[in-house]
Amino acid sequence: MALCRRHTDDDHYDAQDIRLALELTARACLTNSSLLTAEQIEDAAAEVGLDAAEVRHGLRQAQRLRVYSELRRERRREFAGLLGGLGLAITWSIISWFWLRQCEWTWFGGNSFSTFLFPVLLALIQGFAAKRAPAAFLLGMLLAIGVAPTFWAWIARSATYLSIPDPIPHAMRSAFGYVALAGPMLGILGVIGGRLRAYYFPSLQDAD
């Protein structure tokens, strides 16, 4: 319960306001304030000498404070999810590169899993963690950019193995095409993941 101020020119509370507000707070706690309506609180305040207008102002302040506190907690969770999604993209980019370098670069199954199949799941997880559509889409694009070197090396080695002329330029064009196509697709999947979280785990912001 916010303390109610008298209409003075300073920002301090006088002793009578503090005493009355504490008495009102104690009365609300004894009667289970979570079940009290605003009108009941105003009636209780009138009994201890507080003006109804001041009580309503205090209630509005308390409500704004609770909303602001909840928004801050939600923003912190979303920022942590954004960092977590970025960490997933970086981690998988490194793993896909070094792990597949131990295998045959022309192995279709492992490379298709690292550059096509698993990034789909990762994009959904990233979007679920980040929640907000712009952040989820950006994480999907970053995931595609991070996996592009693995895709480039796979195409270059495959082109060399198949005796395709100019394998490096061919692989570069393929890598750029991969980012151009897979990036937006992974971004959209990230947005879907964020919407799934907003639907199944709604927050205060989703109710606006």
Residue pairs with C-beta under 8 A, 6 or more apart in sequence:
1 21
1 24
1 25
1 28
1 33
1 58
1 62
2 58
2 59
2 61
2 62
2 65
3 13
3 17
3 18
3 21
3 58
4 17
4 20
4 21
4 50
4 51
4 54
4 55
4 57
4 58
5 11
5 13
5 17
5 54
6 13
6 14
6 17
8 14
13 21
20 45
20 48
20 49
20 50
21 50
21 58
23 48
24 41
24 44
24 45
24 48
24 50
27 44
27 48
28 36
28 41
28 44
31 44
33 41
36 44
38 56
38 59
41 55
41 59
42 52
42 55
42 56
45 51
45 52
45 55
46 52
67 204
70 203
70 204
71 204
71 205
74 203
74 204
74 205
78 130
78 131
78 132
78 135
81 128
81 129
81 130
81 131
82 129
82 130
82 135
82 139
84 129
85 125
85 126
85 127
85 129
85 130
85 135
85 136
85 139
85 190
86 139
86 142
88 122
88 125
88 126
88 129
88 143
89 122
89 126
89 139
89 142
89 143
89 146
90 146
92 114
92 118
92 119
92 122
92 143
92 146
92 147
93 143
93 146
93 147
93 149
93 150
96 114
96 115
96 147
96 150
97 149
97 150
97 153
99 114
100 107
100 110
100 111
100 114
100 150
100 154
101 153
103 110
105 111
105 153
105 154
105 156
105 157
105 158
106 154
106 157
106 158
106 161
111 150
111 151
111 154
114 147
114 150
115 147
115 150
115 151
115 154
115 178
115 182
116 182
119 143
119 144
119 147
119 182
119 186
120 186
120 189
122 143
122 186
123 139
123 140
123 143
123 186
123 187
123 189
123 190
123 193
124 189
124 190
124 192
124 193
124 196
125 193
126 136
126 139
126 140
126 143
126 190
126 193
127 136
127 139
127 140
127 189
127 190
127 191
127 192
127 193
127 194
127 195
127 196
127 197
128 193
128 194
128 196
128 197
129 193
129 197
130 136
130 139
130 190
130 194
131 194
131 197
131 198
132 194
133 191
133 194
133 195
135 194
136 187
136 190
136 191
136 193
136 194
137 187
137 188
137 190
137 191
138 187
139 187
139 190
140 183
140 184
140 185
140 186
140 187
140 188
140 189
140 190
140 191
141 179
141 183
141 184
141 186
141 187
143 186
144 178
144 179
144 182
144 183
144 186
145 179
145 183
147 178
147 182
148 175
148 178
148 179
149 175
151 174
151 175
151 178
152 171
152 172
152 174
152 175
153 171
155 167
155 170
155 171
155 174
155 175
156 167
156 168
156 170
156 171
157 167
159 167
159 170
159 171
160 167
164 170
198 206
